[in-house]
Amino acid sequence: MASAHPPPHGTAGVKVLLLENIHKNTHAAFRDAGCEVEALPNALGEDALIERLRGVQVLGIRSKTRVTQRVLDASPSLLTVGCFCIGTNQVALAAAHDLGTPVFNAPFSNTRSVAEMIIAEIVMLARQLGDRVREVHAGQWNKVSARCVEVRGKTLGIIGYGHIGSQVGVLAESMGMRVVSYDIATKLPLGNTRVMPTLEAMLAESDFVTLHVPETPATRNMIDAAALAHMKRGAFLLNASRGTVVDLDALAECVRDGRLGGAAVDVYPEEPEENGEGFASVLRGLPNVILTPHIGGSTLEAQENIGREVSTSLLRHLEAGSTAGAVNFPNLELAPTAGAHRVLHVHRNVPGVLRDVNRIASDLGANIRGQVLATDSTLGYLIMDLDDDVSAPVAKALAELKTTLRTRHIT
């Protein structure tokens, strides 16, 4: 594949396809680097995406575009994929890995935006503000205080104490809330957050429960009828993580019969492809239920930061082969060597590959001025800096090895 579809060197002339209204600072970053940029406002279906990716080296998407194995197999020129969001479940990561295509995301840039929305929704649920706003817009005056409470002194349970969850905890403590957390990985708690030994123990203690977990087989329907039964009567559930982690039918039943005081949901198992009418959910119309259209990270600041973060990762990969931060690939980086050309070599991780690489370099009289290798169970990734007079022959010879998945030559 690598020898049949040689990509451009570095960034000059690289073709970039950006979908779903990615921030304009991304367009500028690629154009400033000499890339050819095509930007479209919407997601593309599988067939349309395959057609658009002909000759494209870099694809930038958000959450709606599905980069399937079929798309990847049909796009041999594609060097890398950037997910301009936190999630990467919209990409067939294993298939991209096996083809030597690193995938990057933005794990930090919308942290504050999501955390602030969660805090706002906690207050809204505590005061039933969603219902009161809707009533007044409909011309109904309903000044009540029943079941409306302050959040100060209440307990917030955080499931998934990562970048977003930990920031939610910091903000909640500043408002006088007690914070408990549960995560399958050991995390250093910030402030006075208490780590709970089990999910059930955390649910039983919390007045508000917020989810900040990835989409995995282990998190699918993790909040089901059994989990909801562990929550306090009158407690509130918030989910701005992934639509598959909560059983919405079970949640709706708990709200209808009053076991829960309300909920805030920003993500759904199935979401419309475009803005407009057509959204359906069992939660629609329920009292004190806040429904938002997957906007947790939809602030101007977050989108600008995401554009900067992901475009930087993609350009570093194009310019120097860096895979630092890739979610499906050995993470590797080598500082540039002055006056040298760079060869990038993705190969199957089998015995003897490095021996073959060094033999080729030796036979061609190449002076290796820098070399780093990282591997996982099936794939190896090598960055090698060589004197410019022999780098092209070395890259050509490496591309012809039977173990090679992809070779790139950066001058």
TORFINU-557866 format. One record per residue (C-alpha): residue number from 0; x, y, z. Coordinates in steps of 0.25 Angstrom, whole numbers, m for minus. Layout:
% TORFINU-557866
i=NUM | px=X | py=Y | pz=Z
...
This chain:
% TORFINU-557866
i=0 | px=0 | py=0 | pz=0
i=1 | px=11 | py=10 | pz=4
i=2 | px=19 | py=8 | pz=m9
i=3 | px=7 | py=9 | pz=m18
i=4 | px=1 | py=22 | pz=m12
i=5 | px=13 | py=31 | pz=m7
i=6 | px=8 | py=43 | pz=0
i=7 | px=14 | py=57 | pz=m1
i=8 | px=26 | py=60 | pz=7
i=9 | px=23 | py=68 | pz=20
i=10 | px=11 | py=77 | pz=18
i=11 | px=13 | py=84 | pz=5
i=12 | px=2 | py=80 | pz=m4
i=13 | px=m5 | py=71 | pz=6
i=14 | px=m20 | py=70 | pz=4
i=15 | px=m28 | py=72 | pz=16
i=16 | px=m43 | py=69 | pz=17
i=17 | px=m50 | py=76 | pz=29
i=18 | px=m65 | py=72 | pz=32
i=19 | px=m76 | py=77 | pz=42
i=20 | px=m72 | py=92 | pz=43
i=21 | px=m59 | py=90 | pz=50
i=22 | px=m54 | py=103 | pz=55
i=23 | px=m47 | py=113 | pz=45
i=24 | px=m34 | py=113 | pz=52
i=25 | px=m32 | py=99 | pz=47
i=26 | px=m34 | py=103 | pz=33
i=27 | px=m24 | py=114 | pz=35
i=28 | px=m14 | py=105 | pz=42
i=29 | px=m14 | py=95 | pz=30
i=30 | px=m13 | py=106 | pz=19
i=31 | px=m2 | py=113 | pz=26
i=32 | px=6 | py=100 | pz=26
i=33 | px=4 | py=99 | pz=11
i=34 | px=m8 | py=89 | pz=11
i=35 | px=m20 | py=89 | pz=1
i=36 | px=m32 | py=90 | pz=10
i=37 | px=m47 | py=86 | pz=7
i=38 | px=m57 | py=89 | pz=17
i=39 | px=m71 | py=84 | pz=18
i=40 | px=m82 | py=88 | pz=28
i=41 | px=m88 | py=74 | pz=30
i=42 | px=m85 | py=60 | pz=32
i=43 | px=m84 | py=50 | pz=21
i=44 | px=m90 | py=37 | pz=19
i=45 | px=m81 | py=25 | pz=16
i=46 | px=m81 | py=25 | pz=1
i=47 | px=m80 | py=40 | pz=0
i=48 | px=m68 | py=40 | pz=10
i=49 | px=m61 | py=30 | pz=2
i=50 | px=m63 | py=38 | pz=m11
i=51 | px=m58 | py=51 | pz=m4
i=52 | px=m46 | py=44 | pz=2
i=53 | px=m40 | py=40 | pz=m12
i=54 | px=m25 | py=46 | pz=m11
i=55 | px=m28 | py=52 | pz=3
i=56 | px=m17 | py=50 | pz=13
i=57 | px=m23 | py=57 | pz=26
i=58 | px=m38 | py=55 | pz=30
i=59 | px=m44 | py=64 | pz=41
i=60 | px=m57 | py=60 | pz=47
i=61 | px=m66 | py=63 | pz=59
i=62 | px=m76 | py=53 | pz=65
i=63 | px=m86 | py=50 | pz=54
i=64 | px=m77 | py=45 | pz=43
i=65 | px=m74 | py=30 | pz=43
i=66 | px=m61 | py=25 | pz=39
i=67 | px=m63 | py=11 | pz=37
i=68 | px=m54 | py=0 | pz=33
i=69 | px=m60 | py=0 | pz=19
i=70 | px=m56 | py=15 | pz=18
i=71 | px=m42 | py=13 | pz=23
i=72 | px=m40 | py=1 | pz=13
i=73 | px=m44 | py=9 | pz=1
i=74 | px=m35 | py=21 | pz=5
i=75 | px=m21 | py=17 | pz=3
i=76 | px=m16 | py=31 | pz=3
i=77 | px=m21 | py=35 | pz=17
i=78 | px=m10 | py=37 | pz=26
i=79 | px=m17 | py=41 | pz=39
i=80 | px=m31 | py=45 | pz=45
i=81 | px=m34 | py=56 | pz=55
i=82 | px=m46 | py=55 | pz=63
i=83 | px=m49 | py=69 | pz=67
i=84 | px=m56 | py=65 | pz=80
i=85 | px=m53 | py=56 | pz=92
i=86 | px=m59 | py=43 | pz=87
i=87 | px=m53 | py=34 | pz=76
i=88 | px=m64 | py=23 | pz=76
i=89 | px=m68 | py=28 | pz=62
i=90 | px=m55 | py=23 | pz=56
i=91 | px=m52 | py=8 | pz=54
i=92 | px=m39 | py=10 | pz=62
i=93 | px=m34 | py=m5 | pz=61
i=94 | px=m36 | py=m4 | pz=46
i=95 | px=m28 | py=9 | pz=46
i=96 | px=m17 | py=3 | pz=54
i=97 | px=m15 | py=m9 | pz=45
i=98 | px=m14 | py=0 | pz=33
i=99 | px=m4 | py=9 | pz=40
i=100 | px=m13 | py=21 | pz=42
i=101 | px=m12 | py=29 | pz=55
i=102 | px=m25 | py=35 | pz=61
i=103 | px=m24 | py=48 | pz=69
i=104 | px=m34 | py=55 | pz=78
i=105 | px=m36 | py=66 | pz=88
i=106 | px=m36 | py=61 | pz=102
i=107 | px=m35 | py=74 | pz=109
i=108 | px=m40 | py=85 | pz=101
i=109 | px=m55 | py=85 | pz=104
i=110 | px=m53 | py=81 | pz=119
i=111 | px=m57 | py=94 | pz=125
i=112 | px=m69 | py=96 | pz=116
i=113 | px=m75 | py=83 | pz=119
i=114 | px=m72 | py=85 | pz=134
i=115 | px=m79 | py=98 | pz=134
i=116 | px=m91 | py=93 | pz=128
i=117 | px=m92 | py=81 | pz=138
i=118 | px=m92 | py=91 | pz=149
i=119 | px=m102 | py=100 | pz=143
i=120 | px=m111 | py=88 | pz=141
i=121 | px=m110 | py=84 | pz=155
i=122 | px=m115 | py=97 | pz=160
i=123 | px=m126 | py=96 | pz=149
i=124 | px=m131 | py=83 | pz=154
i=125 | px=m130 | py=87 | pz=169
i=126 | px=m139 | py=99 | pz=166
i=127 | px=m148 | py=92 | pz=155
i=128 | px=m144 | py=104 | pz=146
i=129 | px=m146 | py=96 | pz=133
i=130 | px=m161 | py=95 | pz=136
i=131 | px=m163 | py=109 | pz=141
i=132 | px=m156 | py=115 | pz=129
i=133 | px=m165 | py=106 | pz=120
i=134 | px=m178 | py=110 | pz=128
i=135 | px=m175 | py=125 | pz=127
i=136 | px=m172 | py=124 | pz=112
i=137 | px=m186 | py=118 | pz=111
i=138 | px=m193 | py=129 | pz=119
i=139 | px=m194 | py=121 | pz=132
i=140 | px=m190 | py=127 | pz=145
i=141 | px=m186 | py=116 | pz=155
i=142 | px=m178 | py=122 | pz=167
i=143 | px=m175 | py=110 | pz=176
i=144 | px=m164 | py=106 | pz=185
i=145 | px=m168 | py=91 | pz=188
i=146 | px=m157 | py=82 | pz=185
i=147 | px=m148 | py=93 | pz=182
i=148 | px=m134 | py=93 | pz=189
i=149 | px=m121 | py=99 | pz=190
i=150 | px=m109 | py=91 | pz=185
i=151 | px=m100 | py=96 | pz=196
i=152 | px=m98 | py=84 | pz=206
i=153 | px=m103 | py=74 | pz=196
i=154 | px=m95 | py=62 | pz=191
i=155 | px=m90 | py=61 | pz=177
i=156 | px=m86 | py=47 | pz=172
i=157 | px=m76 | py=47 | pz=160
i=158 | px=m75 | py=34 | pz=151
i=159 | px=m62 | py=35 | pz=143
i=160 | px=m52 | py=44 | pz=150
i=161 | px=m44 | py=48 | pz=138
i=162 | px=m42 | py=62 | pz=132
i=163 | px=m56 | py=67 | pz=132
i=164 | px=m61 | py=59 | pz=145
i=165 | px=m50 | py=65 | pz=153
i=166 | px=m53 | py=79 | pz=149
i=167 | px=m67 | py=77 | pz=152
i=168 | px=m63 | py=73 | pz=166
i=169 | px=m55 | py=86 | pz=167
i=170 | px=m66 | py=95 | pz=163
i=171 | px=m76 | py=87 | pz=172
i=172 | px=m68 | py=89 | pz=184
i=173 | px=m66 | py=104 | pz=182
i=174 | px=m81 | py=104 | pz=183
i=175 | px=m81 | py=97 | pz=196
i=176 | px=m85 | py=83 | pz=191
i=177 | px=m79 | py=70 | pz=196
i=178 | px=m73 | py=62 | pz=185
i=179 | px=m71 | py=47 | pz=184
i=180 | px=m65 | py=39 | pz=172
i=181 | px=m64 | py=26 | pz=166
i=182 | px=m55 | py=21 | pz=155
i=183 | px=m50 | py=8 | pz=151
i=184 | px=m36 | py=14 | pz=150
i=185 | px=m28 | py=19 | pz=162
i=186 | px=m29 | py=35 | pz=162
i=187 | px=m23 | py=45 | pz=171
i=188 | px=m35 | py=53 | pz=177
i=189 | px=m35 | py=68 | pz=176
i=190 | px=m39 | py=76 | pz=188
i=191 | px=m48 | py=69 | pz=198
i=192 | px=m53 | py=58 | pz=188
i=193 | px=m55 | py=45 | pz=194
i=194 | px=m53 | py=32 | pz=186
i=195 | px=m64 | py=22 | pz=188
i=196 | px=m61 | py=7 | pz=188
i=197 | px=m72 | py=3 | pz=179
i=198 | px=m82 | py=9 | pz=169
i=199 | px=m94 | py=5 | pz=178
i=200 | px=m88 | py=12 | pz=190
i=201 | px=m86 | py=25 | pz=182
i=202 | px=m100 | py=24 | pz=176
i=203 | px=m106 | py=22 | pz=190
i=204 | px=m99 | py=34 | pz=196
i=205 | px=m102 | py=44 | pz=185
i=206 | px=m112 | py=55 | pz=183
i=207 | px=m107 | py=58 | pz=169
i=208 | px=m100 | py=47 | pz=160
i=209 | px=m93 | py=52 | pz=148
i=210 | px=m86 | py=43 | pz=137
i=211 | px=m73 | py=45 | pz=130
i=212 | px=m69 | py=32 | pz=125
i=213 | px=m65 | py=27 | pz=111
i=214 | px=m73 | py=18 | pz=102
i=215 | px=m68 | py=4 | pz=104
i=216 | px=m75 | py=m10 | pz=106
i=217 | px=m73 | py=m8 | pz=121
i=218 | px=m80 | py=5 | pz=121
i=219 | px=m92 | py=1 | pz=112
i=220 | px=m105 | py=3 | pz=121
i=221 | px=m96 | py=4 | pz=133
i=222 | px=m108 | py=12 | pz=139
i=223 | px=m119 | py=2 | pz=137
i=224 | px=m131 | py=m1 | pz=146
i=225 | px=m123 | py=m8 | pz=156
i=226 | px=m113 | py=4 | pz=157
i=227 | px=m124 | py=14 | pz=158
i=228 | px=m130 | py=6 | pz=169
i=229 | px=m118 | py=9 | pz=178
i=230 | px=m120 | py=24 | pz=176
i=231 | px=m126 | py=32 | pz=187
i=232 | px=m141 | py=35 | pz=186
i=233 | px=m142 | py=49 | pz=179
i=234 | px=m128 | py=49 | pz=174
i=235 | px=m124 | py=55 | pz=161
i=236 | px=m116 | py=48 | pz=149
i=237 | px=m108 | py=56 | pz=139
i=238 | px=m102 | py=50 | pz=127
i=239 | px=m93 | py=58 | pz=117
i=240 | px=m83 | py=46 | pz=114
i=241 | px=m89 | py=36 | pz=104
i=242 | px=m103 | py=33 | pz=100
i=243 | px=m101 | py=18 | pz=102
i=244 | px=m97 | py=18 | pz=117
i=245 | px=m112 | py=20 | pz=122
i=246 | px=m124 | py=12 | pz=120
i=247 | px=m133 | py=23 | pz=116
i=248 | px=m146 | py=14 | pz=118
i=249 | px=m142 | py=11 | pz=132
i=250 | px=m139 | py=26 | pz=135
i=251 | px=m152 | py=31 | pz=129
i=252 | px=m159 | py=21 | pz=138
i=253 | px=m152 | py=26 | pz=151
i=254 | px=m155 | py=40 | pz=147
i=255 | px=m170 | py=37 | pz=144
i=256 | px=m172 | py=30 | pz=158
i=257 | px=m165 | py=40 | pz=166
i=258 | px=m153 | py=31 | pz=170
i=259 | px=m144 | py=42 | pz=164
i=260 | px=m146 | py=57 | pz=165
i=261 | px=m142 | py=59 | pz=151
i=262 | px=m130 | py=58 | pz=140
i=263 | px=m122 | py=65 | pz=131
i=264 | px=m118 | py=58 | pz=118
i=265 | px=m109 | py=63 | pz=107
i=266 | px=m106 | py=50 | pz=99
i=267 | px=m114 | py=39 | pz=93
i=268 | px=m113 | py=25 | pz=88
i=269 | px=m117 | py=31 | pz=74
i=270 | px=m116 | py=45 | pz=70
i=271 | px=m121 | py=53 | pz=58
i=272 | px=m111 | py=55 | pz=47
i=273 | px=m115 | py=69 | pz=44
i=274 | px=m121 | py=81 | pz=52
i=275 | px=m136 | py=82 | pz=51
i=276 | px=m149 | py=74 | pz=55
i=277 | px=m149 | py=59 | pz=57
i=278 | px=m143 | py=57 | pz=70
i=279 | px=m150 | py=46 | pz=78
i=280 | px=m148 | py=41 | pz=92
i=281 | px=m155 | py=34 | pz=103
i=282 | px=m151 | py=46 | pz=112
i=283 | px=m158 | py=57 | pz=105
i=284 | px=m169 | py=64 | pz=113
i=285 | px=m165 | py=58 | pz=126
i=286 | px=m165 | py=68 | pz=138
i=287 | px=m152 | py=74 | pz=143
i=288 | px=m144 | py=67 | pz=131
i=289 | px=m134 | py=76 | pz=124
i=290 | px=m132 | py=71 | pz=110
i=291 | px=m121 | py=77 | pz=101
i=292 | px=m115 | py=74 | pz=87
i=293 | px=m101 | py=69 | pz=90
i=294 | px=m96 | py=83 | pz=93
i=295 | px=m87 | py=80 | pz=105
i=296 | px=m75 | py=85 | pz=98
i=297 | px=m82 | py=95 | pz=89
i=298 | px=m76 | py=108 | pz=93
i=299 | px=m67 | py=117 | pz=85
i=300 | px=m56 | py=115 | pz=94
i=301 | px=m56 | py=100 | pz=94
i=302 | px=m57 | py=99 | pz=78
i=303 | px=m46 | py=109 | pz=77
i=304 | px=m37 | py=101 | pz=87
i=305 | px=m41 | py=88 | pz=80
i=306 | px=m37 | py=93 | pz=66
i=307 | px=m24 | py=98 | pz=71
i=308 | px=m21 | py=85 | pz=79
i=309 | px=m25 | py=75 | pz=69
i=310 | px=m19 | py=82 | pz=57
i=311 | px=m6 | py=83 | pz=65
i=312 | px=m5 | py=68 | pz=66
i=313 | px=m8 | py=66 | pz=52
i=314 | px=2 | py=76 | pz=47
i=315 | px=13 | py=70 | pz=56
i=316 | px=10 | py=56 | pz=50
i=317 | px=11 | py=62 | pz=36
i=318 | px=23 | py=70 | pz=38
i=319 | px=31 | py=60 | pz=47
i=320 | px=24 | py=47 | pz=49
i=321 | px=20 | py=50 | pz=63
i=322 | px=9 | py=41 | pz=69
i=323 | px=9 | py=47 | pz=83
i=324 | px=m6 | py=47 | pz=87
i=325 | px=m11 | py=37 | pz=77
i=326 | px=m22 | py=28 | pz=83
i=327 | px=m19 | py=16 | pz=74
i=328 | px=m4 | py=16 | pz=72
i=329 | px=9 | py=14 | pz=78
i=330 | px=12 | py=28 | pz=84
i=331 | px=26 | py=33 | pz=78
i=332 | px=33 | py=46 | pz=76
i=333 | px=47 | py=50 | pz=72
i=334 | px=53 | py=64 | pz=72
i=335 | px=57 | py=68 | pz=58
i=336 | px=71 | py=66 | pz=54
i=337 | px=77 | py=78 | pz=47
i=338 | px=81 | py=75 | pz=32
i=339 | px=75 | py=61 | pz=32
i=340 | px=63 | py=55 | pz=25
i=341 | px=53 | py=47 | pz=32
i=342 | px=48 | py=33 | pz=29
i=343 | px=35 | py=28 | pz=36
i=344 | px=33 | py=13 | pz=36
i=345 | px=20 | py=6 | pz=40
i=346 | px=22 | py=m9 | pz=40
i=347 | px=16 | py=m22 | pz=46
i=348 | px=23 | py=m25 | pz=59
i=349 | px=30 | py=m38 | pz=56
i=350 | px=44 | py=m43 | pz=60
i=351 | px=55 | py=m37 | pz=51
i=352 | px=49 | py=m24 | pz=45
i=353 | px=59 | py=m15 | pz=52
i=354 | px=70 | py=m24 | pz=47
i=355 | px=65 | py=m23 | pz=33
i=356 | px=64 | py=m8 | pz=34
i=357 | px=78 | py=m6 | pz=39
i=358 | px=83 | py=m15 | pz=29
i=359 | px=77 | py=m7 | pz=18
i=360 | px=83 | py=6 | pz=24
i=361 | px=96 | py=m1 | pz=25
i=362 | px=96 | py=m7 | pz=11
i=363 | px=92 | py=7 | pz=5
i=364 | px=103 | py=14 | pz=13
i=365 | px=93 | py=22 | pz=21
i=366 | px=98 | py=30 | pz=34
i=367 | px=86 | py=28 | pz=44
i=368 | px=86 | py=41 | pz=52
i=369 | px=74 | py=38 | pz=60
i=370 | px=65 | py=26 | pz=62
i=371 | px=54 | py=23 | pz=71
i=372 | px=44 | py=11 | pz=71
i=373 | px=31 | py=8 | pz=78
i=374 | px=23 | py=m5 | pz=77
i=375 | px=10 | py=m11 | pz=82
i=376 | px=6 | py=m26 | pz=81
i=377 | px=4 | py=m25 | pz=66
i=378 | px=10 | py=m12 | pz=60
i=379 | px=23 | py=m5 | pz=61
i=380 | px=26 | py=9 | pz=58
i=381 | px=40 | py=14 | pz=54
i=382 | px=45 | py=29 | pz=52
i=383 | px=59 | py=30 | pz=46
i=384 | px=67 | py=42 | pz=42
i=385 | px=77 | py=40 | pz=31
i=386 | px=87 | py=48 | pz=23
i=387 | px=79 | py=54 | pz=12
i=388 | px=87 | py=48 | pz=0
i=389 | px=82 | py=33 | pz=4
i=390 | px=69 | py=36 | pz=11
i=391 | px=60 | py=33 | pz=m2
i=392 | px=67 | py=20 | pz=m6
i=393 | px=65 | py=15 | pz=9
i=394 | px=51 | py=19 | pz=9
i=395 | px=48 | py=12 | pz=m4
i=396 | px=55 | py=m1 | pz=1
i=397 | px=47 | py=m1 | pz=14
i=398 | px=34 | py=1 | pz=6
i=399 | px=37 | py=m12 | pz=m1
i=400 | px=39 | py=m21 | pz=11
i=401 | px=28 | py=m31 | pz=13
i=402 | px=26 | py=m26 | pz=27
i=403 | px=24 | py=m12 | pz=23
i=404 | px=10 | py=m6 | pz=25
i=405 | px=13 | py=9 | pz=22
i=406 | px=26 | py=17 | pz=19
i=407 | px=27 | py=32 | pz=18
i=408 | px=39 | py=40 | pz=14
i=409 | px=40 | py=55 | pz=20
i=410 | px=50 | py=64 | pz=14
